[in-house]
Every structure is written in structure tokens, then in C-alpha cells.
Amino acid sequence: MSIRSSDIDGVEQVILPPTRDLGDGFTVRRALPSAHRRMVGPFIFFDQMGPAAFRGGEGLDVRPHPHIGLATVTYLLGGEIMHRDSVGSVQAIRPGEVNWMTAGQGIVHSERTGPEQRAADTSLYGLQTWIALPADKEEVAADFAHYKAAAIPTASAEGTTVTVIAGSADGMTSPVMTFSDLVYADIVLADGARYRPGAEHVERALYVVEGAIQVVGQTGGFAAGELVVLKPEAEVVVRAEGPTRLMLIGGEPFPEQRHIYWNFVSSRPDRIEQAKADWRGRRFADVPEEHEFIPLPDEPAPVRYP
């Protein structure tokens, strides 16, 4: 993970996430957390999955694993994933839909390519984010919610299409129930189209999924795979260089530090230790009809943050 400097007014930081091959050509870019920045608003994890192509008989197989203290948000641009969890949810997610899983006091889930999709050649492309919960909500009951694409607000004008996945932006509010003030939006730009991110949230970032952007009135731009962190209250307008897709994330930062170990997030280090012990001792609830699980990993090298 590296960063690069930028002389563009309004840009605080540019994070360059590396691409990791998880096997069979399935790649992931992890922009958050990084050694240079842990969070943007409540967003503590940001992964781009794929695009990946699977031959018949192959697919995604993420075995059951636990989470605490956060909500996972899955948003696909292509393909399909079958979600199963320990509260009994069984739900396929497709492009434009939103899966919001509240881990809270603890949940276990798996993510796989379903048998029908696995029977033929298929593909997978999307984003998965983790949103840390406010300190007084970290131990809420585990829950899962699925939202159809038709329920997610979208507006188009002058070559710009904005879909508000969660929170509020551009006069639209998503029905996805959140625990803190945030914004998560999918922005599709035609060549030359412009977009001005609202400045109502203290922390904001634009992730370039496809294409490239220039900042209007300034020299320099950003390419696919870069997370562009904006300065608080900065007013910028970006212009697409060719067909472009962006993700806008942001929100209010929490007053307390967040600790992260593997799939666990908490404002309290002792809670992380409890979750580790509970997973080792198999004290989390099981995912019905799933018999595999991912063991607790060895202690990773510490990640230092500024």
C-alpha cells in the first residue's frame, strides 16, 4: 500500500491500494484500512472485488467467518453472490442491490457462488465495505437487510448518474438503515461529464473504479484504483476522462479510536480479545447447513497508522 502526493487544491491524500490475487485470477484491491489511513468517516474497510471470470464448476467460496462491531455492505457491479448467516438469512445479491449486515455483538456468514451460477461460466465484480458502528451501537443485535435495486434512489442529468447506496447525497436519501451520518454513492460519468461531491460531511473520498478524472480548473487527475481523500469542506468538481465510475464514501469521524483485528472492529481492545477467544472456542452461532469455517489467523504484524 502506498500513497502519492498531489498539488491539487482540496485533495488531502491519494491512496494507491495494491492488487492481491486470491487464487484462480480473483483479485482484490483494498483501499482501507491502510498504513497511511485507517478510516474515512465510519468506513474502515474498502475492497474492490474483481472483475473476475470463473469457468464452469468454479466460483467464490468464502467459508463461514465472524464479525463484531461493524456493518458489512455488499454492492455488486456484475455477477451474483449467495449470502448465508447465523441469524438464518439466505439471500442472493445481484448488481444494483444492497446487502447490509449488522454484525453488532456478533454474526457469522459465508459468501459463495450459488450452484446455478457455478454450473456455467460466470463472473464477479463489486465492492464490499465495512462501516464501524458508533460506540453505543457496537453491541446491537445482529441483523441482516436486503434492498432491491428498484428501492435504491438514482438520478441522471447531463451524462452523470448518481445512485445513493446508503445515507444521503444530491437531494436523495437511501432507504438503507444506518447507525451514523454517512454517504455512500455510485457515480457513473459519461466522457466529459462533471460531478461535484457535496461538502456536508467532514470526511469524504472518491474511489475511481473505472476510467479517470480530472479536477476542473486544476492540473492533474486520478486513475482507476486510486482512493482520493478530500480535505474537509473542500469544494471540487471532477470531470470524466472517458467513461468513468466513482464511489463516494464519507461521513462524520468518531471521537474514539477504532481497533481492528481480522474481521473484528471495536472501540475496546478487550472486546477484540473476547471475540478472538469466542471464535477459537466455537462460541459464535453457526450458519445453518454450513459445516466449514475459517480458523482465527495467526497474529499479524502490527499495522501502524498516523
Phi and psi in degrees as GROMACS dihedral restraints (atoms count N, CA, C in turn):
[ dihedral_restraints ]
;  ai    aj    ak    al  type     phi  dphi    fc
    3     4     5     6     1  -139.0    20    10
    4     5     6     7     1   171.7    20    10
    6     7     8     9     1  -128.8    20    10
    7     8     9    10     1   163.0    20    10
    9    10    11    12     1  -134.8    20    10
   10    11    12    13     1   154.7    20    10
   12    13    14    15     1   -81.1    20    10
   13    14    15    16     1   158.9    20    10
   15    16    17    18     1  -146.5    20    10
   16    17    18    19     1   135.8    20    10
   18    19    20    21     1   -92.0    20    10
   19    20    21    22     1     5.3    20    10
   21    22    23    24     1   -74.7    20    10
   22    23    24    25     1   127.7    20    10
   24    25    26    27     1   -60.1    20    10
   25    26    27    28     1   137.8    20    10
   27    28    29    30     1    93.2    20    10
   28    29    30    31     1    -9.8    20    10
   30    31    32    33     1  -102.3    20    10
   31    32    33    34     1   123.5    20    10
   33    34    35    36     1   -89.5    20    10
   34    35    36    37     1   -35.6    20    10
   36    37    38    39     1  -163.9    20    10
   37    38    39    40     1   146.2    20    10
   39    40    41    42     1  -125.8    20    10
   40    41    42    43     1   115.1    20    10
   42    43    44    45     1   -99.2    20    10
   43    44    45    46     1   132.5    20    10
   45    46    47    48     1  -111.2    20    10
   46    47    48    49     1    91.2    20    10
   48    49    50    51     1   -72.0    20    10
   49    50    51    52     1   139.2    20    10
   51    52    53    54     1   -75.9    20    10
   52    53    54    55     1   160.3    20    10
   54    55    56    57     1   -97.6    20    10
   55    56    57    58     1   126.7    20    10
   57    58    59    60     1  -111.8    20    10
   58    59    60    61     1   131.6    20    10
   60    61    62    63     1   -92.3    20    10
   61    62    63    64     1   115.7    20    10
   63    64    65    66     1   -89.6    20    10
   64    65    66    67     1     5.5    20    10
   66    67    68    69     1   112.3    20    10
   67    68    69    70     1   146.0    20    10
   69    70    71    72     1    57.2    20    10
   70    71    72    73     1    28.6    20    10
   72    73    74    75     1    78.4    20    10
   73    74    75    76     1     9.3    20    10
   75    76    77    78     1   -88.2    20    10
   76    77    78    79     1   111.7    20    10
   78    79    80    81     1  -109.0    20    10
   79    80    81    82     1   151.9    20    10
   81    82    83    84     1  -135.0    20    10
   82    83    84    85     1   135.1    20    10
   84    85    86    87     1  -107.7    20    10
   85    86    87    88     1   121.2    20    10
   87    88    89    90     1  -108.6    20    10
   88    89    90    91     1   107.7    20    10
   90    91    92    93     1   -88.2    20    10
   91    92    93    94     1   -29.5    20    10
   93    94    95    96     1  -136.8    20    10
   94    95    96    97     1   145.0    20    10
   96    97    98    99     1   -76.2    20    10
   97    98    99   100     1   159.2    20    10
   99   100   101   102     1  -132.7    20    10
  100   101   102   103     1   170.3    20    10
  102   103   104   105     1   -67.5    20    10
  103   104   105   106     1   -14.1    20    10
  105   106   107   108     1  -104.8    20    10
  106   107   108   109     1   -19.5    20    10
  108   109   110   111     1  -160.0    20    10
  109   110   111   112     1   129.9    20    10
  111   112   113   114     1   -85.3    20    10
  112   113   114   115     1   -45.6    20    10
  114   115   116   117     1  -139.3    20    10
  115   116   117   118     1   159.4    20    10
  117   118   119   120     1  -126.9    20    10
  118   119   120   121     1   109.1    20    10
  120   121   122   123     1    58.5    20    10
  121   122   123   124     1  -134.1    20    10
  123   124   125   126     1   -85.1    20    10
  124   125   126   127     1    -2.4    20    10
  126   127   128   129     1   -75.7    20    10
  127   128   129   130     1   118.8    20    10
  129   130   131   132     1  -115.9    20    10
  130   131   132   133     1    -3.5    20    10
  132   133   134   135     1  -152.1    20    10
  133   134   135   136     1   131.9    20    10
  135   136   137   138     1  -143.7    20    10
  136   137   138   139     1   113.2    20    10
  138   139   140   141     1  -120.5    20    10
  139   140   141   142     1   134.7    20    10
  141   142   143   144     1   -99.5    20    10
  142   143   144   145     1   123.3    20    10
  144   145   146   147     1  -100.7    20    10
  145   146   147   148     1   120.7    20    10
  147   148   149   150     1    75.7    20    10
  148   149   150   151     1  -159.3    20    10
  150   151   152   153     1   -69.8    20    10
  151   152   153   154     1   141.5    20    10
  153   154   155   156     1  -131.9    20    10
  154   155   156   157     1   147.0    20    10
  156   157   158   159     1  -115.2    20    10
  157   158   159   160     1   134.3    20    10
  159   160   161   162     1  -117.0    20    10
  160   161   162   163     1   138.0    20    10
  162   163   164   165     1   -78.6    20    10
  163   164   165   166     1   161.4    20    10
  165   166   167   168     1   -51.9    20    10
  166   167   168   169     1   134.3    20    10
  168   169   170   171     1    92.8    20    10
  169   170   171   172     1   -13.0    20    10
  171   172   173   174     1  -107.2    20    10
  172   173   174   175     1   169.4    20    10
  174   175   176   177     1   168.1    20    10
  175   176   177   178     1  -173.5    20    10
  177   178   179   180     1   -79.6    20    10
  178   179   180   181     1   135.1    20    10
  180   181   182   183     1  -141.2    20    10
  181   182   183   184     1    86.0    20    10
  183   184   185   186     1   -97.7    20    10
  184   185   186   187     1   106.9    20    10
  186   187   188   189     1   -66.5    20    10
  187   188   189   190     1   163.0    20    10
  189   190   191   192     1   -52.2    20    10
  190   191   192   193     1   134.8    20    10
  192   193   194   195     1  -150.3    20    10
  193   194   195   196     1   157.5    20    10
  195   196   197   198     1   -98.8    20    10
  196   197   198   199     1   161.9    20    10
  198   199   200   201     1  -142.2    20    10
  199   200   201   202     1   152.1    20    10
  201   202   203   204     1  -140.0    20    10
  202   203   204   205     1   156.8    20    10
  204   205   206   207     1    71.7    20    10
  205   206   207   208     1    12.4    20    10
  207   208   209   210     1  -149.0    20    10
  208   209   210   211     1   173.9    20    10
  210   211   212   213     1  -122.2    20    10
  211   212   213   214     1   134.5    20    10
  213   214   215   216     1   -95.6    20    10
  214   215   216   217     1   140.6    20    10
  216   217   218   219     1  -125.1    20    10
  217   218   219   220     1   119.4    20    10
  219   220   221   222     1  -109.7    20    10
  220   221   222   223     1   130.7    20    10
  222   223   224   225     1  -141.4    20    10
  223   224   225   226     1   116.8    20    10
  225   226   227   228     1  -100.3    20    10
  226   227   228   229     1   145.2    20    10
  228   229   230   231     1  -102.7    20    10
  229   230   231   232     1   -17.3    20    10
  231   232   233   234     1  -165.5    20    10
  232   233   234   235     1   150.6    20    10
  234   235   236   237     1    86.7    20    10
  235   236   237   238     1  -162.2    20    10
  237   238   239   240     1  -154.6    20    10
  238   239   240   241     1   143.5    20    10
  240   241   242   243     1  -129.0    20    10
  241   242   243   244     1   139.6    20    10
  243   244   245   246     1   -98.1    20    10
  244   245   246   247     1   118.9    20    10
  246   247   248   249     1   -99.8    20    10
  247   248   249   250     1   134.0    20    10
  249   250   251   252     1  -134.3    20    10
  250   251   252   253     1   142.4    20    10
  252   253   254   255     1  -143.5    20    10
  253   254   255   256     1   174.0    20    10
  255   256   257   258     1   -77.5    20    10
  256   257   258   259     1    -6.7    20    10
  258   259   260   261     1   -93.8    20    10
  259   260   261   262     1     5.9    20    10
  261   262   263   264     1    97.4    20    10
  262   263   264   265     1     5.3    20    10
  264   265   266   267     1   -73.7    20    10
  265   266   267   268     1   137.5    20    10
  267   268   269   270     1  -134.8    20    10
  268   269   270   271     1   109.5    20    10
  270   271   272   273     1  -148.1    20    10
  271   272   273   274     1   124.9    20    10
  273   274   275   276     1   -80.8    20    10
  274   275   276   277     1   138.7    20    10
  276   277   278   279     1  -117.0    20    10
  277   278   279   280     1   137.5    20    10
  279   280   281   282     1  -126.8    20    10
  280   281   282   283     1   169.1    20    10
  282   283   284   285     1   -53.2    20    10
  283   284   285   286     1   136.9    20    10
  285   286   287   288     1    87.4    20    10
  286   287   288   289     1   -13.4    20    10
  288   289   290   291     1   -89.6    20    10
  289   290   291   292     1   166.3    20    10
  291   292   293   294     1  -129.9    20    10
  292   293   294   295     1   127.1    20    10
  294   295   296   297     1  -104.7    20    10
  295   296   297   298     1   119.5    20    10
  297   298   299   300     1  -115.6    20    10
  298   299   300   301     1   111.3    20    10
  300   301   302   303     1  -110.7    20    10
  301   302   303   304     1   115.8    20    10
  303   304   305   306     1   -88.2    20    10
  304   305   306   307     1   113.4    20    10
  306   307   308   309     1   -77.6    20    10
  307   308   309   310     1   -47.4    20    10
  309   310   311   312     1    53.0    20    10
  310   311   312   313     1  -123.2    20    10
  312   313   314   315     1   -72.5    20    10
  313   314   315   316     1   -11.2    20    10
  315   316   317   318     1   147.3    20    10
  316   317   318   319     1   131.1    20    10
  318   319   320   321     1  -147.0    20    10
  319   320   321   322     1   155.6    20    10
  321   322   323   324     1  -125.5    20    10
  322   323   324   325     1   137.8    20    10
  324   325   326   327     1  -147.7    20    10
  325   326   327   328     1   162.1    20    10
  327   328   329   330     1  -125.9    20    10
  328   329   330   331     1   156.8    20    10
  330   331   332   333     1  -136.7    20    10
  331   332   333   334     1   120.0    20    10
  333   334   335   336     1  -141.6    20    10
  334   335   336   337     1   160.3    20    10
  336   337   338   339     1   -78.1    20    10
  337   338   339   340     1   127.6    20    10
  339   340   341   342     1   -68.3    20    10
  340   341   342   343     1   160.9    20    10
  342   343   344   345     1   -61.6    20    10
  343   344   345   346     1   -35.5    20    10
  345   346   347   348     1   -66.5    20    10
  346   347   348   349     1   -43.5    20    10
  348   349   350   351     1   -69.4    20    10
  349   350   351   352     1   -35.6    20    10
  351   352   353   354     1   -68.1    20    10
  352   353   354   355     1   -21.7    20    10
  354   355   356   357     1   -68.7    20    10
  355   356   357   358     1   -17.8    20    10
  357   358   359   360     1  -133.6    20    10
  358   359   360   361     1   174.1    20    10
  360   361   362   363     1   -62.1    20    10
  361   362   363   364     1   140.0    20    10
  363   364   365   366     1  -148.3    20    10
  364   365   366   367     1   177.5    20    10
  366   367   368   369     1  -142.3    20    10
  367   368   369   370     1   166.8    20    10
  369   370   371   372     1  -149.1    20    10
  370   371   372   373     1   135.9    20    10
  372   373   374   375     1  -158.2    20    10
  373   374   375   376     1   125.8    20    10
  375   376   377   378     1   177.7    20    10
  376   377   378   379     1  -169.7    20    10
  378   379   380   381     1  -127.1    20    10
  379   380   381   382     1   140.4    20    10
  381   382   383   384     1  -129.3    20    10
  382   383   384   385     1   129.3    20    10
  384   385   386   387     1  -124.2    20    10
  385   386   387   388     1   154.0    20    10
  387   388   389   390     1  -114.5    20    10
  388   389   390   391     1   134.8    20    10
  390   391   392   393     1  -115.9    20    10
  391   392   393   394     1   116.3    20    10
  393   394   395   396     1   -65.5    20    10
  394   395   396   397     1   144.4    20    10
  396   397   398   399     1   -91.3    20    10
  397   398   399   400     1   148.7    20    10
  399   400   401   402     1   -55.9    20    10
  400   401   402   403     1   153.5    20    10
  402   403   404   405     1   -55.8    20    10
  403   404   405   406     1   -37.2    20    10
  405   406   407   408     1   -81.6    20    10
  406   407   408   409     1     0.9    20    10
  408   409   410   411     1  -118.6    20    10
  409   410   411   412     1     1.6    20    10
  411   412   413   414     1   -63.2    20    10
  412   413   414   415     1   -25.3    20    10
  414   415   416   417     1  -108.9    20    10
  415   416   417   418     1    25.6    20    10
  417   418   419   420     1   -66.2    20    10
  418   419   420   421     1   162.2    20    10
  420   421   422   423     1   -64.9    20    10
  421   422   423   424     1   142.3    20    10
  423   424   425   426     1   -62.7    20    10
  424   425   426   427     1   145.5    20    10
  426   427   428   429     1  -157.5    20    10
  427   428   429   430     1   164.1    20    10
  429   430   431   432     1  -142.9    20    10
  430   431   432   433     1   136.7    20    10
  432   433   434   435     1  -136.0    20    10
  433   434   435   436     1   139.1    20    10
  435   436   437   438     1  -120.5    20    10
  436   437   438   439     1   135.7    20    10
  438   439   440   441     1  -123.3    20    10
  439   440   441   442     1   126.0    20    10
  441   442   443   444     1   -69.5    20    10
  442   443   444   445     1   155.5    20    10
  444   445   446   447     1   -59.2    20    10
  445   446   447   448     1   -35.0    20    10
  447   448   449   450     1   -64.9    20    10
  448   449   450   451     1   -20.9    20    10
  450   451   452   453     1   -86.9    20    10
  451   452   453   454     1   -12.0    20    10
  453   454   455   456     1   -90.8    20    10
  454   455   456   457     1   121.2    20    10
  456   457   458   459     1   -68.0    20    10
  457   458   459   460     1   137.9    20    10
  459   460   461   462     1  -139.3    20    10
  460   461   462   463     1   142.7    20    10
  462   463   464   465     1  -142.4    20    10
  463   464   465   466     1   144.7    20    10
  465   466   467   468     1  -129.2    20    10
  466   467   468   469     1   141.4    20    10
  468   469   470   471     1  -164.4    20    10
  469   470   471   472     1   133.6    20    10
  471   472   473   474     1    52.7    20    10
  472   473   474   475     1    43.4    20    10
  474   475   476   477     1    82.9    20    10
  475   476   477   478     1     5.6    20    10
  477   478   479   480     1  -118.3    20    10
  478   479   480   481     1   126.8    20    10
  480   481   482   483     1  -119.3    20    10
  481   482   483   484     1   124.2    20    10
  483   484   485   486     1  -115.6    20    10
  484   485   486   487     1   127.2    20    10
  486   487   488   489     1  -117.9    20    10
  487   488   489   490     1   121.8    20    10
  489   490   491   492     1   -93.1    20    10
  490   491   492   493     1   102.1    20    10
  492   493   494   495     1   -68.8    20    10
  493   494   495   496     1   -46.6    20    10
  495   496   497   498     1  -151.5    20    10
  496   497   498   499     1   148.9    20    10
  498   499   500   501     1    79.9    20    10
  499   500   501   502     1  -152.5    20    10
  501   502   503   504     1  -131.6    20    10
  502   503   504   505     1   144.5    20    10
  504   505   506   507     1  -165.0    20    10
  505   506   507   508     1   145.8    20    10
  507   508   509   510     1    51.9    20    10
  508   509   510   511     1    40.6    20    10
  510   511   512   513     1    77.9    20    10
  511   512   513   514     1     7.1    20    10
  513   514   515   516     1  -118.2    20    10
  514   515   516   517     1   148.2    20    10
  516   517   518   519     1  -128.7    20    10
  517   518   519   520     1   126.4    20    10
  519   520   521   522     1   -72.4    20    10
  520   521   522   523     1   148.4    20    10
  522   523   524   525     1   -76.9    20    10
  523   524   525   526     1    -8.2    20    10
  525   526   527   528     1   -61.8    20    10
  526   527   528   529     1   125.3    20    10
  528   529   530   531     1   -78.6    20    10
  529   530   531   532     1   121.5    20    10
  531   532   533   534     1  -115.5    20    10
  532   533   534   535     1   171.1    20    10
  534   535   536   537     1  -110.1    20    10
  535   536   537   538     1    -3.4    20    10
  537   538   539   540     1  -153.6    20    10
  538   539   540   541     1   168.5    20    10
  540   541   542   543     1   -74.1    20    10
  541   542   543   544     1   121.0    20    10
  543   544   545   546     1  -155.3    20    10
  544   545   546   547     1   172.2    20    10
  546   547   548   549     1  -139.2    20    10
  547   548   549   550     1   136.4    20    10
  549   550   551   552     1  -144.3    20    10
  550   551   552   553     1   113.6    20    10
  552   553   554   555     1  -137.9    20    10
  553   554   555   556     1   148.7    20    10
  555   556   557   558     1  -105.2    20    10
  556   557   558   559     1   120.5    20    10
  558   559   560   561     1  -121.3    20    10
  559   560   561   562     1   118.1    20    10
  561   562   563   564     1  -110.3    20    10
  562   563   564   565     1   125.5    20    10
  564   565   566   567     1  -120.4    20    10
  565   566   567   568     1   132.3    20    10
  567   568   569   570     1   -74.1    20    10
  568   569   570   571     1   162.8    20    10
  570   571   572   573     1   -53.6    20    10
  571   572   573   574     1   125.3    20    10
  573   574   575   576     1    86.2    20    10
  574   575   576   577     1    -9.6    20    10
  576   577   578   579     1   -70.2    20    10
  577   578   579   580     1   156.2    20    10
  579   580   581   582     1  -120.7    20    10
  580   581   582   583     1   156.6    20    10
  582   583   584   585     1  -148.8    20    10
  583   584   585   586     1   135.7    20    10
  585   586   587   588     1  -113.0    20    10
  586   587   588   589     1   109.3    20    10
  588   589   590   591     1   -65.5    20    10
  589   590   591   592     1   133.1    20    10
  591   592   593   594     1   -62.2    20    10
  592   593   594   595     1   151.7    20    10
  594   595   596   597     1  -106.2    20    10
  595   596   597   598     1    19.3    20    10
  597   598   599   600     1   -75.1    20    10
  598   599   600   601     1   -18.0    20    10
  600   601   602   603     1  -101.5    20    10
  601   602   603   604     1   142.5    20    10
  603   604   605   606     1   -63.1    20    10
  604   605   606   607     1   -45.5    20    10
  606   607   608   609     1  -114.3    20    10
  607   608   609   610     1   133.8    20    10
  609   610   611   612     1  -145.8    20    10
  610   611   612   613     1   152.2    20    10
  612   613   614   615     1  -150.4    20    10
  613   614   615   616     1   149.5    20    10
  615   616   617   618     1  -112.3    20    10
  616   617   618   619     1   126.4    20    10
  618   619   620   621     1  -105.8    20    10
  619   620   621   622     1   124.7    20    10
  621   622   623   624     1   -86.7    20    10
  622   623   624   625     1   107.1    20    10
  624   625   626   627     1   -79.3    20    10
  625   626   627   628     1   -47.4    20    10
  627   628   629   630     1  -142.0    20    10
  628   629   630   631     1   151.6    20    10
  630   631   632   633     1    82.0    20    10
  631   632   633   634     1  -148.7    20    10
  633   634   635   636     1  -159.9    20    10
  634   635   636   637     1   158.4    20    10
  636   637   638   639     1  -132.6    20    10
  637   638   639   640     1   150.3    20    10
  639   640   641   642     1  -114.3    20    10
  640   641   642   643     1   153.7    20    10
  642   643   644   645     1   -95.7    20    10
  643   644   645   646     1   121.1    20    10
  645   646   647   648     1   -60.6    20    10
  646   647   648   649     1   131.0    20    10
  648   649   650   651     1    86.1    20    10
  649   650   651   652     1     0.5    20    10
  651   652   653   654     1  -135.5    20    10
  652   653   654   655     1   161.9    20    10
  654   655   656   657     1   -96.6    20    10
  655   656   657   658     1   128.4    20    10
  657   658   659   660     1   119.6    20    10
  658   659   660   661     1   157.3    20    10
  660   661   662   663     1  -157.8    20    10
  661   662   663   664     1  -167.5    20    10
  663   664   665   666     1  -140.0    20    10
  664   665   666   667     1   144.2    20    10
  666   667   668   669     1  -110.2    20    10
  667   668   669   670     1   173.4    20    10
  669   670   671   672     1   -57.0    20    10
  670   671   672   673     1   138.8    20    10
  672   673   674   675     1    89.3    20    10
  673   674   675   676     1     6.1    20    10
  675   676   677   678     1  -106.7    20    10
  676   677   678   679     1   137.2    20    10
  678   679   680   681     1  -102.2    20    10
  679   680   681   682     1   114.6    20    10
  681   682   683   684     1  -102.5    20    10
  682   683   684   685     1   107.6    20    10
  684   685   686   687     1   -88.8    20    10
  685   686   687   688     1   124.3    20    10
  687   688   689   690     1   -91.2    20    10
  688   689   690   691     1   151.6    20    10
  690   691   692   693     1   -72.9    20    10
  691   692   693   694     1   148.4    20    10
  693   694   695   696     1   -55.2    20    10
  694   695   696   697     1   133.7    20    10
  696   697   698   699     1    68.4    20    10
  697   698   699   700     1     2.2    20    10
  699   700   701   702     1   -66.3    20    10
  700   701   702   703     1   137.4    20    10
  702   703   704   705     1  -104.6    20    10
  703   704   705   706     1   111.8    20    10
  705   706   707   708     1  -129.9    20    10
  706   707   708   709     1   153.0    20    10
  708   709   710   711     1  -123.9    20    10
  709   710   711   712     1   128.3    20    10
  711   712   713   714     1  -107.5    20    10
  712   713   714   715     1   150.5    20    10
  714   715   716   717     1  -125.2    20    10
  715   716   717   718     1   135.0    20    10
  717   718   719   720     1   -75.6    20    10
  718   719   720   721     1   135.0    20    10
  720   721   722   723     1  -103.2    20    10
  721   722   723   724     1    89.6    20    10
  723   724   725   726     1    86.2    20    10
  724   725   726   727     1   172.6    20    10
  726   727   728   729     1   -56.5    20    10
  727   728   729   730     1   130.2    20    10
  729   730   731   732     1  -139.2    20    10
  730   731   732   733     1   147.8    20    10
  732   733   734   735     1  -131.8    20    10
  733   734   735   736     1   132.1    20    10
  735   736   737   738     1  -124.8    20    10
  736   737   738   739     1   154.7    20    10
  738   739   740   741     1  -118.4    20    10
  739   740   741   742     1   127.9    20    10
  741   742   743   744     1  -102.5    20    10
  742   743   744   745     1   123.8    20    10
  744   745   746   747     1  -126.7    20    10
  745   746   747   748     1   153.6    20    10
  747   748   749   750     1   169.3    20    10
  748   749   750   751     1  -178.3    20    10
  750   751   752   753     1   156.0    20    10
  751   752   753   754     1  -170.6    20    10
  753   754   755   756     1   -85.8    20    10
  754   755   756   757     1   132.1    20    10
  756   757   758   759     1   -70.0    20    10
  757   758   759   760     1   150.2    20    10
  759   760   761   762     1   -82.3    20    10
  760   761   762   763     1   150.8    20    10
  762   763   764   765     1   -72.2    20    10
  763   764   765   766     1   -23.8    20    10
  765   766   767   768     1   -99.8    20    10
  766   767   768   769     1   149.4    20    10
  768   769   770   771     1   -67.6    20    10
  769   770   771   772     1   147.7    20    10
  771   772   773   774     1  -108.3    20    10
  772   773   774   775     1   135.2    20    10
  774   775   776   777     1  -102.3    20    10
  775   776   777   778     1   145.0    20    10
  777   778   779   780     1  -137.1    20    10
  778   779   780   781     1   131.4    20    10
  780   781   782   783     1  -139.9    20    10
  781   782   783   784     1   118.6    20    10
  783   784   785   786     1    54.6    20    10
  784   785   786   787     1  -114.2    20    10
  786   787   788   789     1  -102.4    20    10
  787   788   789   790     1    12.7    20    10
  789   790   791   792     1  -108.1    20    10
  790   791   792   793     1   134.8    20    10
  792   793   794   795     1  -131.0    20    10
  793   794   795   796     1   134.7    20    10
  795   796   797   798     1  -160.7    20    10
  796   797   798   799     1   156.3    20    10
  798   799   800   801     1   -81.6    20    10
  799   800   801   802     1    -6.8    20    10
  801   802   803   804     1  -122.4    20    10
  802   803   804   805     1   118.4    20    10
  804   805   806   807     1   -57.6    20    10
  805   806   807   808     1   -35.2    20    10
  807   808   809   810     1   -65.8    20    10
  808   809   810   811     1   -28.9    20    10
  810   811   812   813     1   -69.6    20    10
  811   812   813   814     1   -35.7    20    10
  813   814   815   816     1   -61.9    20    10
  814   815   816   817     1   -45.2    20    10
  816   817   818   819     1   -62.7    20    10
  817   818   819   820     1   -38.9    20    10
  819   820   821   822     1   -63.1    20    10
  820   821   822   823     1   -43.2    20    10
  822   823   824   825     1   -63.1    20    10
  823   824   825   826     1   -40.4    20    10
  825   826   827   828     1   -60.3    20    10
  826   827   828   829     1   -45.8    20    10
  828   829   830   831     1   -65.0    20    10
  829   830   831   832     1   -38.7    20    10
  831   832   833   834     1   -65.9    20    10
  832   833   834   835     1   -37.1    20    10
  834   835   836   837     1   -72.6    20    10
  835   836   837   838     1   -40.4    20    10
  837   838   839   840     1   -59.5    20    10
  838   839   840   841     1   -39.7    20    10
  840   841   842   843     1   -85.5    20    10
  841   842   843   844     1     4.4    20    10
  843   844   845   846     1    57.4    20    10
  844   845   846   847     1    42.4    20    10
  846   847   848   849     1   -97.9    20    10
  847   848   849   850     1    -2.3    20    10
  849   850   851   852     1   -75.9    20    10
  850   851   852   853     1   153.6    20    10
  852   853   854   855     1   -66.0    20    10
  853   854   855   856     1   149.8    20    10
  855   856   857   858     1   -86.2    20    10
  856   857   858   859     1   158.9    20    10
  858   859   860   861     1   -84.1    20    10
  859   860   861   862     1   120.3    20    10
  861   862   863   864     1   -53.8    20    10
  862   863   864   865     1   137.0    20    10
  864   865   866   867     1    69.5    20    10
  865   866   867   868     1     8.5    20    10
  867   868   869   870     1  -108.3    20    10
  868   869   870   871     1   135.0    20    10
  870   871   872   873     1  -118.5    20    10
  871   872   873   874     1    -4.7    20    10
  873   874   875   876     1   -98.2    20    10
  874   875   876   877     1   167.9    20    10
  876   877   878   879     1  -161.2    20    10
  877   878   879   880     1   160.1    20    10
  879   880   881   882     1   -95.0    20    10
  880   881   882   883     1   119.8    20    10
  882   883   884   885     1   -65.4    20    10
  883   884   885   886     1   157.3    20    10
  885   886   887   888     1   -61.3    20    10
  886   887   888   889     1   129.6    20    10
  888   889   890   891     1   -73.3    20    10
  889   890   891   892     1   163.3    20    10
  891   892   893   894     1   -61.2    20    10
  892   893   894   895     1   158.8    20    10
  894   895   896   897     1   -58.4    20    10
  895   896   897   898     1   120.3    20    10
  897   898   899   900     1   -77.6    20    10
  898   899   900   901     1   162.3    20    10
  900   901   902   903     1   -63.9    20    10
  901   902   903   904     1   142.0    20    10
  903   904   905   906     1   -65.1    20    10
  904   905   906   907     1   142.4    20    10
  906   907   908   909     1  -100.6    20    10
  907   908   909   910     1   126.0    20    10
  909   910   911   912     1   -98.1    20    10
  910   911   912   913     1   136.5    20    10
  912   913   914   915     1  -118.2    20    10
  913   914   915   916     1   149.9    20    10
